[in-house]
Amino acid sequence: MYPNPFVDQIHIEFAANFNTTASVLMYSLNGSVVYQKNISLYTGNNSITIDNINNLISGVYAIKIVDVKSKQTMFQSKAIKK
């Protein structure tokens, strides 16, 4: 995941074990969802860009990518907004 800290977008690269639809979620520290987008993932390496987040205030955010069907967390990390 890069850049971290971020200004207006984040790039995530990770490998998925199967084709699926997933939800990209970004949470503030109080647990509110501040970004959500459903995406298609494919077996193997995937590259995702989270953009249109320049309106977020400076702070720490949690990012999760969750399989829509199984609710399995496929990726999670924390990012810092400058």
C-alpha positions as CSV (number, residue, x, y, z in Angstrom):
1,M,0.0,0.0,0.0
2,Y,1.4,3.4,-1.0
3,P,1.8,6.2,-0.4
4,N,1.5,6.2,3.4
5,P,0.9,8.9,4.5
6,F,-1.4,9.8,1.7
7,V,-3.0,13.1,0.4
8,D,-5.7,12.3,-2.2
9,Q,-5.3,8.6,-3.2
10,I,-4.0,5.2,-2.1
11,H,-2.7,2.3,-4.2
12,I,-3.1,-1.2,-2.9
13,E,-1.6,-4.3,-4.5
14,F,-2.3,-7.8,-3.2
15,A,-3.0,-11.3,-4.3
16,A,-6.5,-12.9,-4.2
17,N,-7.0,-16.7,-4.0
18,F,-10.1,-16.7,-6.1
19,N,-12.3,-14.5,-8.4
20,T,-14.9,-12.5,-6.4
21,T,-16.6,-9.3,-5.8
22,A,-15.2,-7.4,-2.8
23,S,-16.0,-4.3,-0.9
24,V,-13.2,-1.7,-0.3
25,L,-13.9,0.0,3.0
26,M,-12.2,2.9,4.8
27,Y,-13.0,3.7,8.4
28,S,-12.3,6.6,10.6
29,L,-11.0,5.9,14.1
30,N,-14.5,6.3,15.5
31,G,-15.7,3.4,13.3
32,S,-17.6,5.4,10.7
33,V,-17.3,4.3,7.1
34,V,-15.8,7.2,5.1
35,Y,-15.3,5.3,1.8
36,Q,-16.9,2.3,0.3
37,K,-16.8,0.8,-3.2
38,N,-17.5,-2.7,-4.6
39,I,-14.9,-4.0,-7.0
40,S,-14.2,-7.2,-9.0
41,L,-11.1,-9.2,-7.9
42,Y,-9.4,-11.9,-9.9
43,T,-7.2,-14.9,-8.9
44,G,-3.7,-13.7,-8.6
45,N,-2.3,-10.1,-8.3
46,N,-4.7,-7.2,-8.1
47,S,-4.1,-3.5,-8.1
48,I,-6.7,-1.1,-6.5
49,T,-6.7,2.7,-6.3
50,I,-8.8,4.5,-3.7
51,D,-9.3,8.0,-4.9
52,N,-11.6,10.9,-4.3
53,I,-10.6,11.0,-0.6
54,N,-8.9,14.4,-0.6
55,N,-11.9,15.7,1.5
56,L,-10.9,13.5,4.5
57,I,-9.4,15.3,7.5
58,S,-5.9,14.5,8.7
59,G,-5.7,11.4,10.8
60,V,-5.4,7.6,10.9
61,Y,-7.8,5.4,8.9
62,A,-8.4,1.7,8.7
63,I,-8.7,0.1,5.3
64,K,-10.3,-3.3,4.7
65,I,-11.1,-5.3,1.6
66,V,-13.8,-7.8,2.3
67,D,-15.3,-10.6,0.1
68,V,-19.0,-9.7,-0.4
69,K,-20.3,-13.2,-0.2
70,S,-18.3,-14.8,2.6
71,K,-17.5,-11.6,4.5
72,Q,-13.9,-12.8,4.7
73,T,-11.3,-10.0,5.2
74,M,-8.9,-10.3,2.3
75,F,-6.7,-7.3,3.1
76,Q,-6.4,-4.8,6.0
77,S,-4.1,-2.0,7.0
78,K,-3.9,1.5,8.4
79,A,-3.2,4.6,6.5
80,I,-2.3,8.1,7.6
81,K,-3.9,11.2,5.9
82,K,-1.5,14.2,5.8
